[in-house]
Amino acid sequence: MAEETTPVPSGGSKDTEQNKAIAAIGYIGILFLIPLLAAKNSPFAQYHAKQGLVLFIFSIIVSAVSVIPFLGWAVGSIGGILTLILLIMGIVNALGGQMKPLPIIGSYAEKFKF
């Protein structure tokens, strides 16, 4: 079975290698602002910063829903686990030099134009 290939970052491999760490930081809560502001010329870092922004918004929505008794607690618990899984996937993708959209929320990140 053939292995799925990852799209080549538009910034090139030098951009990817130089900005892996800063892109990974972008998935940790409000720290999405670091690659968004510090690496403005890096398409790789900007891509992951936008994904981190959407993940941050998603986590805020999950937190807001989780304060609703009973149903909100269940949805909040599942949403919290999903947030953690997406955070790990984003960090792994960034450190691996891949520009793959996160499942469920990745398509929303592409709509941001900074």
C-alpha positions as CSV (number, residue, x, y, z in Angstrom):
1,M,0.0,0.0,0.0
2,A,1.4,3.4,-1.0
3,E,2.1,5.9,1.8
4,E,0.2,9.2,1.5
5,T,2.4,12.1,0.6
6,T,2.2,15.4,2.4
7,P,1.8,18.6,0.5
8,V,5.0,20.6,0.2
9,P,4.9,23.8,2.1
10,S,4.7,26.9,-0.1
11,G,7.5,28.5,1.8
12,G,10.0,25.9,0.9
13,S,12.0,23.5,3.0
14,K,14.3,26.1,4.5
15,D,11.2,28.0,5.8
16,T,9.9,24.8,7.2
17,E,13.1,23.8,9.0
18,Q,13.6,27.2,10.5
19,N,10.1,27.6,11.8
20,K,9.1,24.1,13.1
21,A,9.4,25.0,16.7
22,I,7.6,28.3,16.5
23,A,4.8,26.7,14.5
24,A,4.4,24.0,17.1
25,I,4.1,26.6,19.9
26,G,1.2,28.1,18.0
27,Y,-1.1,25.2,19.1
28,I,-0.7,25.9,22.8
29,G,-3.6,28.2,23.7
30,I,-3.2,31.9,23.2
31,L,0.4,31.3,22.1
32,F,-0.8,31.1,18.5
33,L,0.0,34.9,18.6
34,I,3.7,34.1,18.7
35,P,4.1,32.6,15.2
36,L,1.3,34.9,13.9
37,L,3.3,38.0,14.9
38,A,6.9,36.9,15.1
39,A,7.1,34.9,11.8
40,K,5.0,37.0,9.4
41,N,7.1,36.1,6.4
42,S,6.9,32.3,7.0
43,P,4.0,30.7,5.2
44,F,4.7,27.5,7.2
45,A,4.4,29.3,10.6
46,Q,1.4,31.3,9.5
47,Y,-0.4,28.2,8.4
48,H,0.1,26.6,11.8
49,A,-0.7,29.9,13.6
50,K,-4.1,30.0,11.9
51,Q,-4.8,26.4,12.8
52,G,-3.8,27.2,16.4
53,L,-6.2,30.2,16.3
54,V,-9.1,28.0,15.3
55,L,-8.2,25.4,17.9
56,F,-8.1,28.2,20.5
57,I,-11.6,29.4,19.5
58,F,-12.8,25.8,19.5
59,S,-11.5,25.3,23.1
60,I,-13.2,28.5,24.2
61,I,-16.6,27.3,22.8
62,V,-16.1,23.9,24.4
63,S,-15.4,25.6,27.8
64,A,-18.5,27.8,27.5
65,V,-20.7,24.8,26.7
66,S,-19.2,22.8,29.5
67,V,-20.8,25.1,32.2
68,I,-24.3,24.0,31.2
69,P,-25.5,21.3,33.6
70,F,-25.7,17.6,32.5
71,L,-25.7,17.8,28.6
72,G,-23.1,20.5,28.6
73,W,-20.9,18.5,30.9
74,A,-21.0,15.6,28.6
75,V,-20.4,17.7,25.5
76,G,-17.7,19.6,27.3
77,S,-15.9,16.4,28.3
78,I,-16.0,15.0,24.8
79,G,-14.9,18.4,23.4
80,G,-12.1,18.7,25.9
81,I,-10.7,15.3,24.8
82,L,-11.1,16.2,21.1
83,T,-9.3,19.5,21.8
84,L,-6.4,17.6,23.4
85,I,-6.2,15.2,20.5
86,L,-6.3,18.0,17.9
87,L,-3.6,19.9,19.9
88,I,-1.3,16.9,19.8
89,M,-2.0,16.3,16.1
90,G,-1.1,19.9,15.3
91,I,2.1,19.8,17.2
92,V,3.1,16.6,15.6
93,N,2.3,17.9,12.1
94,A,4.3,21.2,12.8
95,L,7.3,19.4,14.2
96,G,7.2,16.9,11.3
97,G,7.2,19.7,8.8
98,Q,3.8,18.9,7.4
99,M,1.1,21.4,6.4
100,K,-2.0,19.1,6.9
101,P,-5.3,20.6,8.1
102,L,-6.6,19.3,11.4
103,P,-9.7,17.1,11.2
104,I,-13.0,18.9,11.8
105,I,-11.7,22.4,12.3
106,G,-8.8,22.6,9.7
107,S,-11.0,24.0,6.9
108,Y,-12.0,27.0,9.0
109,A,-8.3,28.1,9.3
110,E,-8.0,28.5,5.6
111,K,-10.6,31.2,5.6
112,F,-8.4,33.6,7.7
113,K,-6.4,36.1,5.6
114,F,-3.8,37.9,7.6
